[in-house]
Amino acid sequence: MKKTLLLFLVALTVVLAQAQSKVYFTRDISPEGLVKIYKALGVEASGRVAVKISTGEGGNNHYLKPTLIRNLVDEVNGTIVECNTAYGGSRQDVKKHWQTIHEHGFDSIFAVDIMDEYDQIRIPIQDKKHLKYDIVGGHLANYDFMINLAHFKGHAMGGFGGVLKNASIGVASTAGKAYIHSAGKTDDAQLAWTKDYIAAGPTQDLFLESMAAAAQAVHNYMGGHVVYIDVMNNMSVDCDCDGTPDAPMLKDMGILASLDPVAVDQACLDKVFNYNGKPGDDNKPLIERINRQHGTYITDYAESIGLGSKSYIIIDIDK
C-alpha cells in the first residue's frame, strides 16, 4: 500500500512539473542580457518581426531605452511597433506621437511603426464575456512574429503593467483602448472618459478581465508566434504612459522571459511581493499600488480563460 502511494505521489509530481511553464531569469539588465534570455527561450523569431514596446510618454524617463533594447531588435531584424493612446497627452495625436518617438531616440536607430496611424482592424476574441472582438492597429496584419518586450512597473488603472497589458492595451488602437477600458461599452475615446461613462462603466475586475481577453486575442491572432519578456527595472508605481511618474523606490531585479504570458507576469508579481524590502529598496509602494487596483486578478482571469498558467518554474540562466 505504501509503495503504491509512493509511486502515485512520484507520478503526480512528474505530471505537475510537466504542467509548469518555464520562466527564464537573468539579473543582467543589459543589451547582452536581453539577447541571452531571448535565445534561452529556444524559439527563433522569423519572418516580419514586430517588437512591441512602450515608447514612453513625453516627460517620462523610465521606458526601455533604445540603447538597452538595440542588440535584441537587431538580432531579430525587428520593427518597433506601437499604437496611439486614448487619453490625450503626447501620443494620442499621430504627429505628437512621432515627435515623442523621435525625442526618445527610437526612430534614429530602428524602423518604427505606429500600427494604427492609418487604420485599425477587428480581430476575433475567444472570451466574449465583455468584448465582441478586439480592435487593434491595422498594421498588426503585416507581421508574422511578435516579441512582447514589456517594462514591468506599476500602473494607475491596471495596478501593474507587464506583458499582458502590453499585448492588450498596448496593441489596441485608440478606439480599442477605449473599448477595453469600458469593458465593451464604447469604442469612443472621448466618450469613454466622460463622467457618465466612468460612473456607468465597468468595475475594476471587468476591466482586468477585458484586458486578459484582449491579450489572448492578440496571442491567438499571431498563431502563438509570440515570446514574452518582462524587464524589471525603473519600477515606479506609475506607468510609462505617465508624463510625471514617481521615482522608483524599488531597485532593479532583472529580466524574465517565457512563452507563457501569464507565467512571466505572475513570476514578476511574486518577485515583488516576496521581496524583503528595506529603506532605499522598498517594495511596499508598488505592492500598495497593485493591491489598490486588484491588479493581481488579471493573471487569475487570464489563467481561467486558458491563456497560460500561473504555475511556473524559474530557470536561472546566470548559473
KEKE-3310 file (N, C-alpha, C; in steps of 0.2 Angstrom, whole numbers, plus 5000, padded with zeros to 4 digits):
npx = (5004:5009:5020:5013:5006:5017:5023:5012:5012:5025:5022:5012:5019:5028:5019:5014:5025:5028:5017:5020:5025:5039:5050:5062:5076:5087:5099:5105:5103:5105:5110:5116:5111:5098:5098:5103:5093:5083:5087:5088:5075:5073:5066:5065:5063:5055:5052:5042:5046:5038:5042:5035:5034:5033:5034:5035:5028:5029:5041:5042:5054:5057:5055:5059:5075:5082:5095:5096:5088:5093:5102:5094:5084:5091:5096:5084:5080:5070:5055:5051:5035:5020:5005:4993:4988:4974:4970:4973:4988:5005:5005:4993:4989:4994:5005:5011:5014:5024:5034:5037:5042:5053:5060:5063:5072:5070:5067:5079:5087:5080:5068:5052:5035:5019:5006:4992:4992:4986:4975:4963:4959:4947:4949:4947:4940:4942:4937:4922:4915:4914:4919:4916:4925:4942:4950:4963:4978:4979:4991:4995:4993:5003:5013:5023:5028:5029:5039:5035:5040:5041:5040:5041:5031:5022:5005:4992:4979:4978:4985:4997:5009:5013:5018:5005:4997:5004:5001:4988:4981:4992:4993:4981:4971:4967:4953:4951:4958:4949:4938:4942:4945:4932:4926:4919:4908:4910:4918:4923:4934:4934:4921:4923:4929:4921:4911:4899:4901:4911:4905:4895:4902:4914:4917:4932:4937:4930:4936:4950:4947:4943:4955:4963:4956:4958:4972:4974:4967:4976:4987:4982:4979:4991:4995:5001:5014:5023:5034:5037:5043:5048:5055:5062:5065:5068:5056:5044:5029:5021:5016:5024:5016:5013:5017:5023:5030:5031:5047:5056:5055:5060:5073:5081:5078:5080:5078:5064:5058:5047:5037:5025:5013:5005:5012:5025:5021:5016:5027:5035:5026:5027:5040:5041:5031:5036:5048:5061:5060:5068:5074:5077:5076:5063:5048:5035:5027:5025:5018:5007:5001:4998:4989:4979:4972:4968:4976:4982:4973:4972:4980:4975:4962:4966:4973:4961:4954:4962:4974:4986:4997:4998:5006:5023:5041:5056:5070:5086:5097:5109:5117)
npy = (4994:5006:5007:5008:5021:5029:5028:5033:5047:5051:5050:5059:5071:5072:5074:5087:5094:5094:5102:5114:5130:5136:5149:5160:5168:5182:5192:5201:5216:5222:5226:5214:5204:5204:5199:5186:5180:5180:5171:5160:5155:5147:5148:5154:5170:5173:5178:5193:5203:5210:5221:5224:5237:5250:5267:5277:5291:5308:5317:5307:5296:5282:5272:5258:5260:5264:5261:5250:5240:5238:5228:5216:5219:5221:5208:5200:5207:5216:5227:5241:5242:5251:5259:5272:5282:5284:5294:5308:5318:5316:5306:5302:5310:5308:5315:5321:5310:5304:5314:5312:5299:5301:5311:5302:5294:5283:5281:5285:5274:5262:5254:5260:5258:5265:5257:5259:5271:5274:5265:5253:5237:5224:5210:5192:5187:5176:5175:5180:5187:5201:5208:5209:5208:5212:5227:5233:5240:5242:5238:5227:5216:5215:5208:5193:5187:5191:5200:5202:5215:5220:5233:5230:5237:5249:5254:5266:5263:5249:5243:5236:5235:5224:5210:5206:5218:5225:5217:5219:5232:5239:5235:5238:5249:5267:5268:5254:5254:5262:5254:5242:5248:5252:5240:5235:5244:5256:5262:5274:5286:5299:5299:5288:5293:5302:5308:5302:5289:5284:5283:5274:5264:5250:5239:5237:5224:5220:5227:5222:5209:5211:5216:5204:5196:5203:5202:5188:5187:5194:5185:5173:5178:5180:5167:5161:5164:5171:5179:5182:5195:5202:5216:5221:5234:5251:5253:5261:5266:5271:5271:5270:5277:5289:5305:5312:5303:5295:5293:5278:5267:5254:5244:5238:5222:5212:5202:5193:5180:5171:5159:5159:5170:5173:5166:5173:5186:5183:5178:5189:5197:5189:5190:5204:5204:5195:5200:5205:5220:5236:5251:5263:5253:5248:5238:5241:5252:5249:5237:5242:5250:5240:5232:5241:5242:5230:5222:5210:5201:5200:5190:5179:5178:5177:5165:5157:5158:5151:5156:5155:5149:5150:5143:5139:5137:5143:5146:5150:5158:5163:5155)
npz = (5000:5004:4995:4983:4985:4986:4973:4966:4971:4966:4952:4951:4955:4944:4934:4938:4937:4924:4919:4923:4918:4909:4915:4912:4919:4922:4930:4924:4917:4903:4886:4881:4890:4887:4874:4877:4886:4877:4868:4876:4877:4866:4854:4838:4831:4816:4799:4797:4810:4824:4837:4851:4861:4874:4869:4878:4887:4884:4894:4903:4909:4911:4903:4892:4886:4870:4868:4877:4872:4859:4854:4854:4846:4834:4833:4829:4818:4819:4819:4828:4836:4840:4847:4846:4860:4871:4879:4877:4879:4874:4864:4858:4848:4831:4825:4836:4843:4834:4836:4849:4849:4841:4850:4860:4854:4847:4833:4827:4827:4824:4813:4814:4818:4819:4823:4821:4814:4802:4800:4808:4814:4817:4827:4830:4846:4859:4872:4876:4886:4889:4878:4861:4851:4847:4845:4835:4830:4813:4806:4812:4805:4796:4801:4806:4818:4835:4847:4863:4872:4887:4899:4916:4929:4940:4938:4936:4933:4930:4940:4939:4925:4913:4902:4899:4899:4889:4878:4877:4880:4874:4861:4856:4846:4847:4848:4852:4864:4872:4871:4878:4891:4894:4896:4884:4882:4875:4860:4858:4861:4867:4873:4882:4893:4899:4913:4914:4908:4915:4927:4924:4920:4919:4933:4942:4941:4929:4919:4920:4917:4903:4898:4899:4890:4878:4877:4875:4863:4854:4855:4850:4837:4832:4830:4841:4839:4847:4859:4876:4886:4901:4908:4923:4928:4934:4942:4945:4953:4944:4927:4911:4903:4910:4911:4922:4932:4948:4957:4956:4970:4972:4969:4954:4947:4937:4922:4915:4905:4895:4886:4890:4894:4905:4915:4916:4919:4932:4938:4940:4948:4959:4963:4967:4977:4986:4990:5001:5007:5011:5018:5005:4996:4993:4992:4996:4991:4978:4979:4986:4976:4967:4974:4977:4965:4963:4955:4953:4950:4936:4931:4937:4930:4917:4917:4919:4907:4899:4894:4899:4912:4930:4936:4938:4934:4938:4929:4931:4921:4924:4931)
capx = (5000:5014:5024:5008:5005:5023:5023:5007:5015:5030:5019:5009:5025:5030:5014:5013:5031:5027:5012:5023:5028:5046:5051:5069:5078:5094:5100:5109:5099:5110:5109:5118:5107:5092:5099:5104:5087:5079:5090:5087:5068:5074:5062:5068:5059:5056:5048:5042:5045:5036:5045:5031:5037:5030:5039:5035:5025:5034:5042:5044:5061:5058:5053:5065:5079:5084:5102:5096:5085:5096:5105:5089:5080:5095:5096:5078:5079:5063:5052:5047:5028:5017:4999:4992:4985:4967:4969:4977:4995:5010:5005:4987:4989:4999:5010:5015:5017:5030:5039:5039:5046:5060:5064:5066:5078:5069:5067:5086:5090:5076:5062:5046:5028:5013:5001:4985:4992:4981:4969:4963:4956:4944:4952:4942:4941:4940:4932:4917:4911:4913:4921:4914:4931:4947:4951:4970:4981:4979:4997:4997:4992:5009:5019:5022:5030:5030:5042:5032:5045:5037:5043:5037:5031:5015:5000:4987:4972:4979:4989:5004:5009:5018:5017:4998:4995:5007:4998:4981:4981:4997:4992:4974:4971:4964:4947:4952:4959:4943:4933:4944:4944:4925:4923:4915:4903:4910:4925:4924:4939:4932:4916:4925:4932:4916:4909:4893:4903:4915:4901:4891:4907:4915:4920:4939:4938:4928:4942:4955:4945:4944:4962:4966:4953:4962:4979:4973:4965:4982:4991:4979:4979:4998:4996:5005:5021:5025:5038:5036:5049:5047:5061:5061:5070:5064:5049:5040:5022:5017:5017:5027:5011:5013:5022:5027:5030:5035:5053:5056:5058:5062:5079:5081:5078:5082:5074:5061:5055:5043:5032:5018:5012:5003:5018:5030:5019:5015:5033:5037:5022:5029:5047:5039:5028:5040:5055:5062:5062:5072:5074:5080:5075:5056:5043:5029:5023:5022:5013:5001:4998:4995:4983:4973:4968:4966:4980:4984:4967:4972:4983:4970:4957:4970:4973:4955:4952:4966:4979:4993:4997:5001:5011:5029:5047:5061:5076:5091:5102:5116:5120)
capy = (5000:5012:5008:5011:5028:5032:5028:5038:5053:5052:5051:5066:5076:5072:5077:5094:5098:5095:5107:5121:5134:5138:5156:5161:5174:5184:5198:5205:5220:5225:5223:5207:5200:5204:5194:5180:5177:5178:5164:5154:5153:5142:5150:5159:5174:5173:5182:5200:5203:5216:5221:5228:5241:5257:5272:5282:5297:5314:5319:5300:5293:5276:5267:5254:5264:5261:5258:5244:5235:5238:5222:5212:5221:5219:5201:5198:5211:5218:5233:5243:5244:5255:5261:5278:5281:5286:5299:5314:5318:5316:5300:5301:5313:5305:5320:5322:5303:5303:5318:5309:5293:5304:5313:5297:5291:5276:5281:5286:5268:5257:5255:5261:5258:5266:5252:5262:5278:5275:5261:5248:5231:5220:5203:5188:5186:5169:5176:5186:5189:5208:5211:5205:5207:5216:5232:5234:5244:5239:5235:5221:5211:5214:5204:5186:5186:5197:5200:5207:5217:5224:5236:5229:5243:5250:5257:5269:5259:5241:5241:5235:5234:5219:5208:5206:5224:5227:5214:5221:5239:5241:5233:5241:5256:5272:5265:5248:5255:5264:5248:5238:5251:5252:5233:5234:5248:5261:5262:5281:5288:5304:5297:5283:5296:5306:5306:5297:5283:5282:5281:5268:5260:5243:5238:5236:5217:5219:5230:5217:5203:5213:5216:5197:5193:5206:5199:5182:5188:5195:5179:5169:5181:5179:5160:5159:5166:5177:5177:5187:5197:5207:5219:5223:5240:5258:5250:5266:5265:5274:5268:5274:5282:5294:5310:5314:5297:5295:5290:5271:5265:5248:5243:5234:5215:5208:5201:5187:5178:5165:5158:5159:5177:5173:5164:5178:5191:5180:5177:5196:5199:5185:5193:5210:5203:5191:5203:5208:5227:5239:5258:5264:5247:5247:5236:5242:5257:5246:5232:5245:5252:5234:5230:5246:5241:5222:5221:5203:5197:5199:5183:5174:5178:5175:5158:5154:5158:5147:5160:5152:5146:5154:5138:5140:5135:5148:5144:5155:5157:5166:5149)
capz = (5000:5005:4989:4978:4987:4984:4966:4964:4973:4961:4946:4952:4955:4937:4930:4940:4935:4916:4918:4925:4912:4911:4915:4912:4923:4922:4934:4919:4913:4898:4879:4881:4894:4883:4869:4880:4888:4871:4865:4881:4875:4861:4848:4833:4828:4809:4795:4798:4817:4827:4844:4854:4867:4875:4868:4884:4887:4884:4901:4906:4908:4914:4897:4890:4881:4863:4869:4880:4868:4852:4852:4853:4840:4828:4832:4826:4812:4821:4819:4834:4835:4845:4845:4849:4866:4871:4884:4876:4880:4868:4860:4855:4841:4827:4824:4843:4844:4831:4839:4855:4847:4839:4855:4864:4851:4843:4825:4825:4827:4822:4810:4819:4815:4823:4819:4820:4811:4796:4801:4813:4812:4822:4827:4834:4853:4862:4878:4874:4892:4889:4872:4855:4846:4849:4840:4836:4825:4806:4803:4815:4800:4792:4805:4807:4824:4839:4853:4868:4876:4892:4905:4922:4933:4942:4933:4939:4932:4930:4946:4936:4918:4911:4895:4897:4897:4883:4872:4876:4879:4870:4854:4854:4843:4851:4849:4855:4871:4875:4871:4883:4897:4896:4896:4879:4882:4870:4857:4858:4866:4870:4877:4887:4899:4902:4919:4913:4906:4921:4933:4922:4917:4922:4939:4940:4938:4922:4915:4920:4913:4896:4896:4898:4884:4873:4877:4872:4856:4850:4855:4845:4830:4830:4830:4846:4837:4852:4865:4881:4890:4906:4911:4930:4930:4935:4944:4948:4954:4938:4920:4906:4900:4914:4909:4928:4936:4954:4956:4958:4976:4972:4965:4948:4949:4932:4916:4915:4899:4894:4880:4893:4896:4912:4920:4916:4924:4939:4941:4942:4954:4965:4965:4970:4984:4991:4991:5008:5006:5016:5016:4999:4992:4996:4988:4998:4987:4972:4981:4988:4970:4963:4978:4976:4959:4962:4949:4953:4947:4929:4930:4939:4925:4911:4918:4919:4901:4895:4890:4901:4918:4935:4939:4933:4937:4937:4926:4931:4916:4926:4935)
cpx = (5004:5018:5019:5007:5011:5024:5018:5009:5020:5027:5016:5014:5027:5025:5013:5019:5031:5022:5015:5026:5035:5047:5059:5071:5085:5094:5103:5104:5103:5108:5111:5114:5100:5092:5100:5098:5082:5081:5088:5080:5068:5069:5065:5063:5060:5051:5048:5041:5044:5039:5040:5033:5032:5036:5040:5032:5030:5035:5044:5051:5062:5057:5060:5069:5081:5091:5102:5093:5088:5098:5100:5085:5084:5095:5090:5076:5072:5062:5049:5040:5025:5010:4998:4988:4977:4965:4972:4984:4999:5009:4998:4986:4995:5006:5014:5018:5024:5036:5041:5044:5053:5064:5067:5071:5077:5070:5074:5090:5087:5071:5056:5040:5023:5008:4994:4986:4987:4975:4969:4959:4953:4947:4947:4945:4938:4935:4928:4913:4910:4914:4918:4920:4936:4949:4959:4972:4981:4985:4999:4997:4998:5015:5017:5024:5031:5034:5039:5037:5042:5042:5039:5037:5024:5011:4994:4980:4973:4982:4996:5004:5015:5017:5009:4995:4998:5004:4991:4980:4986:4996:4985:4975:4968:4957:4947:4953:4953:4938:4935:4943:4936:4922:4918:4909:4903:4917:4926:4928:4937:4926:4918:4927:4927:4914:4903:4896:4908:4911:4897:4896:4908:4918:4928:4940:4936:4933:4948:4953:4945:4951:4965:4963:4957:4969:4979:4971:4971:4987:4988:4979:4986:5000:5000:5013:5023:5029:5037:5042:5047:5054:5059:5066:5065:5057:5046:5033:5018:5020:5021:5023:5010:5019:5026:5026:5033:5042:5052:5059:5061:5068:5077:5082:5081:5077:5071:5058:5052:5039:5025:5017:5010:5008:5023:5028:5018:5022:5036:5033:5025:5036:5045:5036:5032:5047:5055:5065:5065:5072:5079:5079:5068:5051:5036:5025:5021:5017:5006:4997:4994:4988:4977:4969:4967:4970:4981:4979:4968:4975:4979:4965:4960:4971:4967:4952:4957:4972:4986:4992:5001:5007:5018:5035:5052:5068:5081:5097:5109:5120:5123)
cpy = (5006:5013:5010:5018:5032:5033:5033:5045:5055:5054:5058:5072:5077:5076:5085:5097:5099:5100:5114:5124:5136:5146:5157:5168:5175:5191:5203:5210:5224:5222:5216:5202:5199:5198:5187:5176:5176:5172:5158:5151:5147:5142:5155:5163:5174:5177:5190:5200:5210:5215:5226:5231:5247:5262:5277:5288:5303:5316:5313:5298:5286:5270:5263:5258:5261:5258:5251:5238:5234:5232:5217:5213:5220:5212:5198:5202:5214:5225:5235:5245:5247:5256:5268:5277:5284:5291:5306:5313:5318:5311:5298:5304:5310:5309:5320:5315:5302:5308:5315:5303:5296:5307:5308:5292:5284:5276:5283:5279:5262:5259:5255:5261:5259:5262:5255:5269:5279:5271:5257:5242:5228:5213:5199:5188:5180:5170:5182:5188:5197:5211:5206:5204:5212:5221:5234:5238:5239:5235:5229:5215:5210:5210:5197:5183:5192:5195:5205:5209:5222:5227:5234:5235:5244:5253:5260:5266:5252:5239:5240:5234:5229:5217:5208:5213:5226:5223:5216:5228:5242:5240:5236:5248:5261:5270:5259:5249:5257:5258:5243:5241:5251:5245:5232:5239:5254:5260:5270:5284:5294:5303:5292:5287:5301:5304:5301:5290:5280:5280:5275:5263:5253:5244:5237:5229:5216:5222:5225:5211:5205:5214:5209:5194:5196:5203:5192:5182:5190:5189:5174:5171:5180:5171:5157:5161:5172:5175:5183:5188:5203:5210:5223:5229:5246:5257:5256:5263:5267:5271:5272:5278:5288:5299:5313:5308:5298:5291:5282:5270:5259:5247:5238:5227:5211:5207:5194:5186:5172:5164:5159:5166:5177:5171:5169:5184:5189:5180:5184:5198:5195:5188:5199:5208:5199:5194:5206:5215:5230:5247:5259:5258:5244:5244:5238:5247:5253:5240:5236:5248:5246:5232:5234:5245:5234:5220:5213:5198:5196:5192:5178:5173:5175:5168:5154:5153:5154:5150:5157:5150:5150:5149:5138:5138:5141:5145:5150:5154:5160:5160:5144)
cpz = (5000:4998:4984:4979:4985:4977:4963:4965:4968:4955:4946:4952:4948:4933:4931:4937:4927:4915:4920:4919:4914:4910:4916:4915:4922:4926:4929:4915:4909:4891:4878:4885:4891:4878:4872:4883:4882:4868:4869:4880:4870:4855:4844:4830:4820:4806:4797:4806:4820:4835:4847:4861:4869:4874:4873:4882:4887:4891:4905:4904:4910:4909:4896:4884:4875:4864:4873:4876:4861:4850:4850:4847:4833:4827:4828:4820:4813:4819:4825:4832:4841:4842:4848:4856:4866:4876:4883:4877:4874:4863:4857:4848:4838:4827:4831:4844:4841:4833:4845:4854:4845:4845:4860:4861:4847:4836:4822:4824:4824:4817:4815:4815:4820:4820:4817:4817:4806:4797:4807:4810:4818:4821:4831:4841:4855:4867:4877:4880:4891:4882:4866:4850:4850:4843:4840:4830:4818:4804:4807:4810:4796:4795:4806:4814:4828:4845:4858:4873:4881:4897:4911:4927:4936:4937:4937:4939:4933:4936:4944:4929:4917:4904:4894:4895:4890:4877:4871:4875:4874:4863:4851:4851:4849:4853:4853:4863:4875:4876:4877:4890:4899:4896:4890:4878:4877:4867:4856:4863:4870:4875:4883:4894:4902:4909:4919:4912:4912:4926:4931:4920:4921:4929:4937:4938:4931:4917:4915:4916:4905:4894:4895:4892:4878:4872:4873:4865:4852:4850:4850:4838:4827:4829:4835:4845:4841:4857:4870:4886:4895:4909:4918:4932:4931:4937:4948:4949:4948:4932:4916:4902:4904:4913:4916:4933:4942:4953:4959:4965:4977:4967:4959:4950:4943:4926:4916:4908:4899:4888:4883:4896:4904:4917:4921:4920:4931:4942:4944:4948:4960:4967:4969:4977:4989:4993:4998:5007:5012:5014:5010:4994:4994:4991:4990:4994:4981:4974:4983:4981:4967:4967:4977:4970:4958:4956:4948:4950:4939:4927:4932:4933:4918:4911:4917:4912:4896:4892:4893:4908:4924:4938:4935:4937:4934:4934:4926:4926:4918:4929:4930)
residu = (MET:LYS:LYS:THR:LEU:LEU:LEU:PHE:LEU:VAL:ALA:LEU:THR:VAL:VAL:LEU:ALA:GLN:ALA:GLN:SER:LYS:VAL:TYR:PHE:THR:ARG:ASP:ILE:SER:PRO:GLU:GLY:LEU:VAL:LYS:ILE:TYR:LYS:ALA:LEU:GLY:VAL:GLU:ALA:SER:GLY:ARG:VAL:ALA:VAL:LYS:ILE:SER:THR:GLY:GLU:GLY:GLY:ASN:ASN:HIS:TYR:LEU:LYS:PRO:THR:LEU:ILE:ARG:ASN:LEU:VAL:ASP:GLU:VAL:ASN:GLY:THR:ILE:VAL:GLU:CYS:ASN:THR:ALA:TYR:GLY:GLY:SER:ARG:GLN:ASP:VAL:LYS:LYS:HIS:TRP:GLN:THR:ILE:HIS:GLU:HIS:GLY:PHE:ASP:SER:ILE:PHE:ALA:VAL:ASP:ILE:MET:ASP:GLU:TYR:ASP:GLN:ILE:ARG:ILE:PRO:ILE:GLN:ASP:LYS:LYS:HIS:LEU:LYS:TYR:ASP:ILE:VAL:GLY:GLY:HIS:LEU:ALA:ASN:TYR:ASP:PHE:MET:ILE:ASN:LEU:ALA:HIS:PHE:LYS:GLY:HIS:ALA:MET:GLY:GLY:PHE:GLY:GLY:VAL:LEU:LYS:ASN:ALA:SER:ILE:GLY:VAL:ALA:SER:THR:ALA:GLY:LYS:ALA:TYR:ILE:HIS:SER:ALA:GLY:LYS:THR:ASP:ASP:ALA:GLN:LEU:ALA:TRP:THR:LYS:ASP:TYR:ILE:ALA:ALA:GLY:PRO:THR:GLN:ASP:LEU:PHE:LEU:GLU:SER:MET:ALA:ALA:ALA:ALA:GLN:ALA:VAL:HIS:ASN:TYR:MET:GLY:GLY:HIS:VAL:VAL:TYR:ILE:ASP:VAL:MET:ASN:ASN:MET:SER:VAL:ASP:CYS:ASP:CYS:ASP:GLY:THR:PRO:ASP:ALA:PRO:MET:LEU:LYS:ASP:MET:GLY:ILE:LEU:ALA:SER:LEU:ASP:PRO:VAL:ALA:VAL:ASP:GLN:ALA:CYS:LEU:ASP:LYS:VAL:PHE:ASN:TYR:ASN:GLY:LYS:PRO:GLY:ASP:ASP:ASN:LYS:PRO:LEU:ILE:GLU:ARG:ILE:ASN:ARG:GLN:HIS:GLY:THR:TYR:ILE:THR:ASP:TYR:ALA:GLU:SER:ILE:GLY:LEU:GLY:SER:LYS:SER:TYR:ILE:ILE:ILE:ASP:ILE:ASP:LYS)
# end
